[in-house]
Structure formats: structure tokens, C-alpha cells
Amino acid sequence: MNHKHLFYFWKVAKAGSVARAAEAINVTPQTLSGQIGLLESSLGAELFVRQGRSIVLTEAGKLALEYADEMFALSAELEVMIKHHPKGRPAEFRVGVSDAVPKSLACRLLQPAIDGAQSTRIVCREWQLDRLLAQLAVHQLDMVISDGPIPPSFSVRAYNHRLLESGVTFLAAKSLVAGNTAAFPACLNALPLLLPGEDSAVRTSLQPWLERQRVRARIVGEFDDMALMAAFGKAGSGAFPVPSVAEEEFLASGELAILGRSEELRVSYFAISVERRLTHPSVLAVTQSAQRIGAEQDIP
């Protein structure tokens, strides 16, 4: 395929008119029409059809526009990256971490990106997922780590790459569970409960699970930030769920006890990237790290 022909098609599709596109890129309308005709011949399909005095995309044209958008966006990104690539300094890896991702898990996933053979300086941004995805869409971030895929309501050209899955562990302050002899999960009936915020992937499956277990817990708090939820849990405000893969982070202080674990409740973590096929060396290091963590979970 002649990429110059594709570029002309892309400009016309964006402008909605051969004349407007020709004026924008300083070529004659006849040249544009001829080049698009050559592209249609090479593809074996019409890309535009006339409707009155206007032209509209065919189904093949709409598909071609999707790919052209991605190709020229990557081309622009490449130009920016090369022009701003730091010389003699570590490469910068800009990653967003959703509030719902445990800090220890994020650290374990990202550490290999720093320790790799290529000198890398990591820049972490922690925020709500929608804010991070907005930054990813304009290439202010290289990757976002989240406890769920891209929400259907968010229109951004990006791709979900599953990192790992984990069961869920329920924790509570030792002082809170003293004297509670009921087995898990029935013990949750006697304890106040802290929950992740409504945007958390765990929250979506938690309520139906509680109902199936006939648990009628008293919910006393909801938190978008997992670290803040854990702080309230350590203060004795209530029991709370965490991903089993990161439970050691919360148990390290010695203030919390495990009430029980559920493998039926699952939480998945994703790397969200503008790359359909991952090639960024730091992102690849993160996915390889996730594979190792997942393999460690499977060891009995």
C-alpha cells in the first residue's frame, strides 16, 4: 500500500470534502481524487460514494479510516518521542495507577521496569481511573494499571491487557474480631463492613456474593482509595476485603487478622495501553512481572 495515497484519503475523510482537503494540504482537487482512485484500485474497494454534492464513506472506507487514524496517531507519537527522547539521561516511563490497586502490588509490578537493563526513570500518577485514561488518551501516560478494563462509557482508543487474577481476603482489626467465633463468611454478620467505592471491580461482584452467602453486614463506609479503607480497618472501624495477592501488605503491621478467603470472588488487574500489540520495553517488563506473580500464586 502506498502510504501517501492513504494520507490523502485520510485528509479527505477528515475534511469531509475533496476541495477542503486539497486547500488544507496545498494540492489540487484533481490530484487528490486521482490518488484516492489509485488507493481504491489497490484495495479493490470503493472508499467514498457520492450523495448529491457530498461524498460519504462506504463501510470499507469507515474501516480504512479507523486504521488510518491509528497509523497517523502512532506516526505523530513517534515523532514526538524521538524529538523529546532524553540524551544521556534515563528514559522516562509514565504510568498511572488506579486508586483501587494495592500499593505493594503496584510496586511489585513496576519494579522490573526500573531494574531492567535499560536505564529508566519511572513517573507514577495515582488517581481515579477516568482521569488516568484521559491522560493516556493524549499520550501523557504510557500505561495505566487498573483493577478493571476500560469502562464501556469511556471512548478512548486504547487496549486492555490482562495482567493477573486474584481471590479476595477479608481482614479486620484483631481487637474487632476478639470473641467472634462464627465461621467465615457468617462472621461478617456480626461485624461492620467497609467496602471499596462503586467504581471498584471488586464492589461489582461483592454484593451478589454477600447475598448468596446470606450475609447481612452493616456497611459503615465506602472508599475509592484502598489505602484509606485499610487505615479505617486498622482503626477498628470494620472488616474489609483486599485482593489475596496483596494481603501481606495489610498484615505486615500486625494489627489485622484474616477472617477468611474467597476464591469465588475474583479481581482482575489490567495494563491499559494505546498499543494493540505491546512493544514498549517497560510495559513488557510489567506484563512479565505479572506472569511471575501469577505463577507464585499457583504454587501450593
Number of C-alpha atoms within 10 A of each C-alpha: 9 10 11 12 18 21 17 23 27 22 20 22 21 14 14 15 16 23 16 15 22 20 11 12 11 9 13 13 16 11 13 21 18 13 19 22 18 16 22 19 11 11 13 10 14 16 23 21 12 10 8 6 6 11 16 15 17 15 13 15 19 15 12 18 20 11 12 18 15 14 15 14 12 14 12 11 14 12 12 11 11 9 9 9 13 11 7 7 10 14 15 15 20 18 26 26 22 27 22 27 22 21 16 15 18 16 10 15 22 23 16 18 24 16 12 12 8 12 14 16 14 17 12 14 15 17 16 17 24 14 12 22 27 15 17 23 16 12 14 14 21 22 27 25 29 27 25 22 18 20 12 7 6 10 11 15 15 16 17 19 18 18 22 21 19 20 18 24 20 21 25 29 24 16 13 19 22 9 8 12 9 13 10 15 16 16 16 25 16 14 21 20 22 23 23 23 18 12 17 23 19 24 17 14 14 17 13 12 15 16 11 9 12 12 16 15 18 14 14 13 16 17 19 18 19 22 16 14 24 24 12 18 24 25 14 18 20 25 29 28 27 26 23 20 21 19 19 11 14 21 16 9 9 10 16 22 19 18 22 15 18 17 11 11 16 16 23 17 21 22 25 26 25 21 18 12 9 14 9 13 13 27 24 14 19 22 23 16 20 23 15 13 18 16 11 11 15 7 6 4
